[in-house]
Amino acid sequence: MSYAPRPPRGSPYMAGAFGIPVPPKGDLNMEDYRANSLNQPPRFRDALKTGKVIIGTGIGIASVPSAKVTASLGYDWCFIDAEHTPMGPEMLTELIKTINYYSEGCMAPVVRLPTHGHEWIAWALDAGAAGIILPHTETAEQARKVVNAARFAPHGNRSFPPFAQTYGYTDATPEGTSLLDMWSNNAAVIMQIESAEGAKNAEEICAVPGVDAIMIGTGDLRLSMRLPFSFDG
């Protein structure tokens, strides 16, 4: 599917007059990783595999108006923190869809989930999340269970979401691929290591097929190691 060229995001003159900086850009153009429909997750896994720098911002408030503003800022991806921001699955769904639609598919919504529960994994991915972050990962077995819940057969046992698309309208996929391929291939699975136990098992966690990236929770990791709290090192 091809999209029309995007119009200029805004006026550099007005931004400068109000002291608003241009958002930093990474080495990768996320327009090249849009899905066939704004109701589908951007191809964030493919973006990660390039090894190029992608720069994101984050949402720490359960607010759709805030998500609309965030989606217009021009970053490559958006970190939605559902672990430390109280919200239910309905609000999470709204935030994910707002980022996808208001960024025109050019900002990947990546959700840090509150638990490893299969229901939260399904809610985020069914809504169109381009990635999920699983906090407090300590073992390879935990990682395998997450991958299993995030991928469809034969790579996992994720349940088919009957209401996630408007079938016949938003479910188009590239030639030679299916809707299940799109869902399994576009969204990234990211394990967050934030304890001494997780650090000890990091190599095994990274080796689990289907794990796309690792995130280090430096604050909790330092506390787990009985070090002074800090986000640096």
N, C-alpha and C positions, 0 to 999 in steps of 0.2 A: 504494500500500500504506500502511496506517496502523499505527502501533505503539501499544501500551498506554502510558499515562502512566508516566514514569520515577519510581521511588520516590526519596525524599530521598537525596542522595549519602552523607551521614554526619551525625554529631552535632556541631553547632557547639560544644556544651559540652565534649565530649572533645577536639575540635580545639584549642579555646582552652586547655584544661588542659595540653596538650602543646606549646603555642606554635606550632601549625601554622597558617599563614595560609590564608585562602580564596584560591583561584587567581583572578587577575584575569580579567575577562571583557571581550571586545570588544563591539562594537555589534551583533553578529549572533548569532542563536541557531542553532547548528549542528544542533539537532534538526530544523530545517526543511529540512536538506539531506542527510538520510539517504537512502540508496539503498533499492530495493525489497527487498534482502536484505543481511544482514551479510556475505555472501560477495562483495558488489559494492562498488566504491569509492564513498565519499560524493561528493556533487555539488560538489566543490571548485572547479571552474571557475566554476560559477554563483555560489558564495560570493565568489570574487574579483571577479567582475563587478559586485557591488553597490557596491564602493568603500568598504564599511564596514570598521572595524577588526576584525581577527581575531587572537587572541593564542595563541601556541604555546609548546611546550616541546620538548626534544630528547633523543635517545638517542645516546650515544657509546660504548656498550658492547654487545657481541653477547650479550645475555642475555634470554631469554624471561621469566624471573621479574621482571626490571627493567621489561620492557615491560608486564607485567600491572599493576604498580604505577603506571607512567606513565599507562596508559589510564584509570585510575580517578580521575585528579587533576582532571578537568573542564576542561582547556584545549580550545581549538577545533581545534588541529592539532598534529601531532607531527613534528618533523624527525628523520629517521633518516639518520645519516651513514654511508653505505656507502663513501664515498671515503676517509675517514681512520680508519675502524674495520674492521680485518680481519674479513671474513666471506665466506662463499660464498653461492650463490643459495638453498640450502636454509635457512640461517639468516635471510637476508633475507625469504624467504617467510614464515617463522614469525613474525618481528617484525611484518610488515605485517598478517597475519591476527590476531595477538594484539591489536594496537591496534584493528582494526575490531570484533572480537568483544567484547573486554573493555570498550570504551567504548560498546558498543551502537550503533555507527555514528555516534557524535557527536563523535569526534575523528578528523580526517582524517590518515592516514599519508602523509607527503610524503618521498620518498627522494632524497638526493643520491647520484647514481650514481658509481662509480669511473672510468668511461670513457663515451664516447659510443657504445660498441658496441651494435649492434641487439639482441644477445642479452641484455644487462643491461636495456635498455629493456623488452624483452618480459617478462623474468622479473619485474621490478617491477610492471608493469601487469597481467600475468596473475594475479599474487598478490592484486591489489586495491588497489594504491597509488592514492591520490587525487591524486597529483602526482609529477612527477619533476623534479629539479634537475640540470642538466648543467653541471658545472664547467668552467672554463677555456674558455669560448666566446669566440671572437675574430672570427668572420666570419658574415655572413648565410648563406653556403652551409652552414656547420656547422649553423646553426639549421634550415635547410630540411631537411637530412638527418635531423635528430632528429624533426621534426614528421612527416616521411614515415614514419619507423619507428614512431611512436606512434599513428598514426591508420589506420583501415581505409579501403579504397577507398570512395568516389572521392577521399578527402582524403589518402590515403597508401597504403602497401603493407604494413602490419602483417599478420603471419600469424595466422590464426584459431587460438586455443588450445583444442584439443579436450578438455583435462582441467581447465580452469579453473573450471568450474561443475558442479554435480550437476544435469544437465539434467532438466527436469521438476519440480525442487524449488527450486533457488536462482536460476533464470534468468528469473524473472518481471520484466517491465519495464512502465513506464506505458503505458497504452493509446495505440496509434498509433506506438509506437517499437519498435525491435528490440534484441536483445542487442548487436549491433554498434554501434547508435546510442548505447546506454548507455556502452559502453567508450570510444567516441570522444569523447563529450560530457562525461563526468563528471570525468575526470582532466586536471589542468593540466600544461602544459609550461612549465617555468621555466628560462631561460638565465642562467647565472651569469657575470658579467663580472669578471675579476680580473687584467687586464693592460692596459698602455697601448694595445696594439693593439685589444683588445676595447672599450676606452673610445672609441677613435677611430671604431670602426664601430658604436657603440651604437645610433644612430638607424636604421641599416639592419637591425640585428638585431631591434630592436623592431617594425619594419615587416613582418617575415615573417609571413604569415598562419598562424595556429595557435600562435604564441608568446603565452602568456597573461600572463607576468610576467617581470620581470628582477630578479635578485638580485646585489648588489654584494659581491664578496669583498674587503673593505677591506684586510685584511692583505697578501694577495698582490698586490693592486693597488698598494699603496704600495711594496712591494719592487720590483715591475716598473718603477716610476717613479723608483727609486733614492732613495726617501724612507725615513726611519726607520720601523721596523715599529711599527704601532699599529692598534687597532681603531676609533679615533675619527678620522673625517675622512680 
